Amino acid sequence: MKRFFKNSILLLVVLVVCFACTEEYLTDSGVAKAETDLTVYDYLKQNRYHMFDSLLVLIDTLDLKDEINSCGTFFAPSDYNIQLYLKDRTETLRDFTGVEDTVYTFSTLVKNVQARYLLQYALNEKVTMAIATTAGAEYSTLYNDETMTVQKIQTTDAQYYTYSDSPVYFLYLIKDGKKEEVCQTTDILTENGAGPVLHVLNNTHIFNLFSNAVVE
């Protein structure tokens, strides 16, 4: 009987913990809520995991807050993406100088960042998953009206078809025909739909370099 009560208490604790985790997931503004009354900047700033702190520093450095908040669509690179950029620049510097302890720091990036680094992620038009096509379409950016292609591409990964045969699509931001920049989060409607559409790029994206294939 004692063992029964012990097991019952243990089961109850597990259920409470699971429920708490579920509640946390559902109420996390970065996961389950597709619409927010916040601007793009404030939404990124309030991310509970501080995934965009470095991005916000760059936006502030260039005084681009208003531009980001008033564009049509913003593909947000996370701090992971910026770290990959720093790693890439560090490796390039070491190859160029032959000095192994050379490091391209975030402070160096802040000193040298240019508006195009960020504005290429900001489109003039609103583009959601519903608007994006499988053929892809070009959209002008806030940087000198240069264009980016947005395309939704069906995944062939078997894990997405375990329980259904319905096609599963991911949203891609394509530069110079390179189809490697996939979004991990899509269709966050800021300012209750009146602001830009916000997408978040996958953690494998290299900030500004687009899969290490674009020469500065």
C-alpha positions as CSV (number, residue, x, y, z in Angstrom):
1,M,0.0,0.0,0.0
2,K,2.9,2.4,0.9
3,R,4.5,1.7,-2.5
4,F,1.1,2.4,-4.2
5,F,0.9,5.8,-2.6
6,K,4.5,6.5,-3.3
7,N,4.1,5.7,-7.0
8,S,0.9,7.8,-7.1
9,I,2.6,10.8,-5.7
10,L,5.5,10.4,-8.1
11,L,3.0,10.2,-11.0
12,L,1.2,13.3,-9.8
13,V,4.5,15.2,-9.7
14,V,5.4,14.1,-13.2
15,L,2.0,15.2,-14.5
16,V,2.3,18.6,-12.8
17,V,5.8,19.2,-14.2
18,C,4.6,18.2,-17.7
19,F,1.6,20.5,-17.5
20,A,3.8,23.3,-16.3
21,C,6.1,22.8,-19.3
22,T,3.2,22.7,-21.7
23,E,1.8,25.9,-20.2
24,E,5.2,27.6,-20.5
25,Y,5.5,26.6,-24.2
26,L,2.0,27.8,-25.0
27,T,2.4,31.2,-23.3
28,D,5.9,31.8,-24.7
29,S,5.5,34.8,-27.0
30,G,8.1,33.5,-29.4
31,V,6.6,30.1,-29.9
32,A,2.8,29.8,-30.1
33,K,1.4,33.3,-30.6
34,A,1.3,34.3,-34.3
35,E,0.1,37.8,-33.6
36,T,1.4,40.5,-31.3
37,D,0.6,44.1,-30.6
38,L,4.3,44.8,-30.4
39,T,6.5,46.3,-33.1
40,V,9.2,44.1,-34.7
41,Y,11.9,45.8,-32.6
42,D,10.1,45.4,-29.3
43,Y,9.0,41.9,-30.1
44,L,12.6,40.9,-30.7
45,K,13.7,42.8,-27.6
46,Q,11.3,40.9,-25.4
47,N,12.4,37.4,-26.5
48,R,12.8,35.5,-23.3
49,Y,16.0,33.8,-24.4
50,H,17.6,37.0,-25.6
51,M,18.2,35.4,-29.1
52,F,18.3,38.8,-30.8
53,D,20.3,41.0,-28.5
54,S,23.2,41.3,-30.9
55,L,20.9,42.1,-33.8
56,L,19.3,44.9,-31.8
57,V,22.7,46.4,-31.0
58,L,23.4,46.5,-34.8
59,I,20.0,48.1,-35.5
60,D,20.6,50.7,-32.8
61,T,24.2,51.4,-34.1
62,L,22.9,52.1,-37.5
63,D,19.8,53.9,-36.2
64,L,17.5,51.6,-38.3
65,K,14.8,51.0,-35.8
66,D,12.1,53.0,-37.6
67,E,13.0,51.3,-41.0
68,I,12.7,47.9,-39.5
69,N,9.4,48.7,-37.8
70,S,7.9,50.2,-40.9
71,C,9.0,47.7,-43.6
72,G,6.6,45.1,-45.1
73,T,8.5,42.0,-44.1
74,F,11.5,41.4,-41.9
75,F,13.6,38.2,-41.9
76,A,15.3,38.3,-38.5
77,P,18.7,36.8,-38.2
78,S,19.4,35.6,-34.6
79,D,22.5,35.9,-32.5
80,Y,23.4,32.4,-33.6
81,N,23.6,33.7,-37.2
82,I,25.8,36.6,-36.1
83,Q,28.1,34.3,-34.2
84,L,28.6,32.3,-37.4
85,Y,29.5,35.5,-39.2
86,L,32.1,36.3,-36.6
87,K,33.5,32.8,-36.9
88,D,33.7,33.1,-40.7
89,R,35.4,36.5,-40.5
90,T,37.8,35.2,-37.9
91,E,38.8,32.3,-40.1
92,T,39.2,34.6,-43.1
93,L,41.4,37.0,-41.1
94,R,43.6,34.1,-39.9
95,D,44.1,32.8,-43.4
96,F,44.9,36.3,-44.7
97,T,47.3,37.3,-41.9
98,G,48.7,33.9,-40.9
99,V,48.2,34.9,-37.3
100,E,46.3,32.1,-35.5
101,D,45.1,34.1,-32.5
102,T,43.5,36.8,-34.6
103,V,39.8,37.2,-33.7
104,Y,37.1,39.1,-35.4
105,T,35.0,40.3,-32.5
106,F,31.5,41.6,-32.2
107,S,33.0,45.0,-31.3
108,T,34.8,45.0,-34.6
109,L,31.5,44.2,-36.4
110,V,29.7,47.1,-34.6
111,K,32.5,49.4,-35.8
112,N,32.3,48.2,-39.4
113,V,28.6,47.3,-39.9
114,Q,26.9,48.8,-42.9
115,A,23.2,49.5,-43.5
116,R,23.0,46.9,-46.3
117,Y,23.9,44.2,-43.8
118,L,20.5,44.6,-42.2
119,L,18.3,46.2,-44.9
120,Q,18.7,43.3,-47.2
121,Y,16.6,41.3,-44.7
122,A,13.8,43.9,-44.9
123,L,11.3,43.8,-47.8
124,N,9.0,46.6,-48.9
125,E,6.0,44.3,-49.3
126,K,4.3,42.0,-46.9
127,V,5.1,38.3,-47.6
128,T,3.5,35.5,-45.6
129,M,3.5,31.7,-46.2
130,A,0.1,32.1,-47.9
131,I,1.4,34.7,-50.3
132,A,4.7,33.0,-51.1
133,T,4.7,30.7,-54.1
134,T,6.4,27.4,-55.0
135,A,7.9,29.1,-58.1
136,G,9.4,31.9,-56.0
137,A,9.0,35.7,-56.6
138,E,11.4,38.6,-56.3
139,Y,10.8,41.4,-53.8
140,S,12.6,44.7,-53.4
141,T,14.4,45.3,-50.2
142,L,15.0,48.5,-48.2
143,Y,18.6,48.6,-49.4
144,N,18.5,50.6,-52.7
145,D,15.6,48.4,-53.9
146,E,17.9,45.4,-54.4
147,T,15.9,42.3,-54.7
148,M,15.6,39.0,-52.8
149,T,13.6,36.0,-53.8
150,V,11.1,34.4,-51.4
151,Q,10.0,30.9,-52.1
152,K,8.2,28.1,-50.3
153,I,9.7,24.8,-50.9
154,Q,8.3,21.4,-50.1
155,T,10.4,19.3,-47.7
156,T,11.2,15.7,-48.6
157,D,12.2,14.9,-45.0
158,A,10.4,11.7,-44.1
159,Q,9.8,12.7,-40.5
160,Y,7.2,15.3,-41.6
161,Y,5.1,12.6,-43.3
162,T,4.9,10.0,-40.6
163,Y,1.2,10.7,-39.9
164,S,0.1,12.5,-43.1
165,D,0.8,12.7,-46.8
166,S,-0.1,16.4,-47.0
167,P,2.8,18.4,-48.4
168,V,4.9,20.4,-45.8
169,Y,6.5,23.6,-47.0
170,F,9.3,25.8,-45.6
171,L,9.9,29.4,-46.4
172,Y,13.2,30.4,-47.9
173,L,14.9,33.8,-48.4
174,I,17.0,33.4,-51.5
175,K,20.0,35.6,-52.6
176,D,21.8,35.0,-55.9
177,G,19.9,31.7,-56.4
178,K,21.3,30.1,-53.3
179,K,18.4,28.1,-51.6
180,E,19.8,27.5,-48.2
181,E,18.3,30.2,-46.1
182,V,15.3,28.6,-44.5
183,C,13.1,30.1,-41.8
184,Q,12.6,28.3,-38.5
185,T,9.6,30.5,-37.6
186,T,7.2,32.2,-39.9
187,D,4.2,34.6,-40.1
188,I,4.4,36.5,-36.9
189,L,2.1,39.4,-37.4
190,T,3.3,42.5,-35.6
191,E,1.2,45.4,-34.3
192,N,-1.8,43.1,-34.6
193,G,-1.3,42.7,-38.4
194,A,-0.8,46.4,-39.1
195,G,3.0,46.1,-38.8
196,P,5.6,44.1,-40.7
197,V,5.4,40.3,-41.1
198,L,8.2,38.8,-39.1
199,H,10.0,35.6,-40.0
200,V,13.0,34.2,-38.1
201,L,15.9,32.5,-40.1
202,N,17.2,29.1,-39.2
203,N,20.3,29.0,-36.9
204,T,22.5,27.7,-39.7
205,H,22.2,30.9,-41.7
206,I,25.4,33.0,-41.7
207,F,24.5,36.7,-41.1
208,N,25.1,38.9,-44.2
209,L,27.1,36.1,-46.1
210,F,24.2,33.9,-47.0
211,S,25.7,30.4,-46.6
212,N,29.2,31.7,-46.9
213,A,28.8,32.1,-50.7
214,V,28.4,35.9,-51.2
215,V,31.6,37.9,-51.5
216,E,31.5,41.3,-49.7
